């Protein structure tokens, strides 16, 4: 997977936590990954801003899984444990809410 594909994968991972993309934008990300696009200029401004944030903060998505109770968990390598995503990295959450979340 190329660098843009990895960045878009991280955009989708963040979106699964914070829901800042609409359905069409998610589809665009998946399409860009599958077609191995070379630039993000044809994607929406929201996706482009998310890519910039990810590159600027060197964000890498953790592994995710669902618990038996259907709660989304992430794997914290530091503690070698699975945790509820509600407590996931407040810093990146604050950045996403400040720069990407748009009032509806």
Secondary structure, DSSP 8 states (H G I E B T S, - for coil): --HHHHHHHHHHHHHHHH--S-HHHHHHHHHHHHTT-S-STTS-HHHHHHHHHHHHHT-----EEE-TT--EEEEETTTTEEEEGGGS-HHHHHHHHHHT----
